[in-house]
Amino acid sequence: MLTKLVHSTPMNVADKVASFGYYVVVPDFFHGDPLTPEASKDDWLKKHDPVEAVGFAKPVIQALKKKGICKVAVAGFCWGAKVAVELAKTADIQVAAILHPSFVTLDDIKGVKVPTAILSAELDKKAPPELIKEFEAALKANQVIL
């Protein structure tokens, strides 16, 4: 799930996006404390609330805008999908993508205000196809589905 972010798919995706000339930032929202196989997931999640991570993301977005970057996209994988959705409820970003959206609820999605793409898997226990269809309907109702 969240283990060893530095060696995971999200970093590979970030590198790939950067290779197309985009400025990519991957903040350490875990503050050097990724979930490890030995750790209790419940205890770890108590210390790493994705909603609280939005508070860490906003200064990063502000720094990007000070740098002259006027359009910000956010991608969230698993735990990070919740962060991306929370940011997509604000005017801080212009577009979002969520993948394997763990911890995201239909009520969260109903608050999304920016174009958002959902990339899901057919056999995802955290976000089964029925839930994804509800997410898509909510985004479509808000006219923000990608």
N, C-alpha and C positions, 0 to 999 in steps of 0.2 A: 504494500500500500504506500507508505510514506518513507520507506527505509532508504537511507543513503541517497538523498536527492542528487548529490553531486555526480553520482555514477548512473543516473537513471534516464529514462526516456525523456522527461521534460528538458533536461540539459541538451540532449541530442536534438530535440525539436528546436530549442532556442538557437543552437549552433546553425541548424539548417536555415531557419528564418533569417539569421544574421548574414548568412552567405548570400542572400538575395539583396543585401544592401540596407536592411533595416537595422535601426539602433535597438538592440535588445538588452533588457535588464532582467536579471533573475534574482530578486531580493531573497535573502535568507530569512524567511519568516519564522523559521524554527530556531533562530539564534544559536546555531551550532549544536542543536539538540534534536537530530532527526530520530524518528521512531526506529528502534532497533529490534531485531527478533527477540532479544532478551527482555525488552521493556513491556510493561503492561500497557496495552493500547488505551484502556480507559483512563489510567493515571496520566499517560502522555497527553491525551486529548484534553484533560482538565487544565493542563499547563499551556496548551496550544489551541486556543479557541479561534476558529477562522474568522469570526466576526471581529474579534479584537485585532486580528491581522490587518483589517481594513485601515485601522489607525496607523499602522506601520507603512501601508501602501501609499497613503495620501501624500506624505512628504516626498516619497520617491516620484510620484506623478508631478508634484509641484516643482521638483528639481529638473525633471525632464522639460517642463514647460519653460522654466527659466533658461534652459539651454537652447530654446527656440523650437522645440518639438511641440507642434500645436495639435497634433492628432495622436491620441494614445489608444492602443488596443491592449486588451488584457486576455490572456489565456489561463484557464485554471484547470488543473488536473486533479481529480479525486478531492482531497481536502481543499485544494486551491480553487475548485469550482465554486465553492461557497463564497470565497473571497471575491472571485470574479463577478458573481451574481450580485453581491452586496455593492460592489463598485458600479455595476451596470444600472443600479437604481439611482445613480447620481449623475451630475453633469461633468464629473471629473474625467470620464473616459468617453470615447466616441464609438467603440465597438468591443464586443466580448465574444469569446469562444469558451465553451465548457466541455470537458471530456471526462467521462466516467464521473458524473456529478454526484458524488457522495455528499451527504449532509445538506443537500439542497431540497427545499420543499416547494410544493405548488404555490404556496403563499409567497415565498421568495420570488419565484418566477413572475408572479402577477405584478410585482413592483418594478420589473425591469423597464427601463426607459430608452435604452440604446439598442441598435441592432445586435442580435446575439445568435450565434450558431451553437447547436448542440451536436456533439459527436459522441454517439453512444454505441454500445455493443448489444447484440441480441441476448447474450447470456449474462448480463450484468445484474447481480443480485441487489446492489445498492440503488440502481436506477433501471428497473425492468422496463421493457418496451411499453407497457401500459402507462407507466408514469411519464415516460418520455413523450408519449402522445399527448398527455395532459399538459406537459410543459410546452410542447409545440402549439397546442391550441391557445394557451394563455399568451404566448409570444405573438401569435397571429392576431389575436384579439387586440393586442396593444400595438399592432403593426410594426413589430420589431424583430420578426423572425428572419434569419438568414438562411 
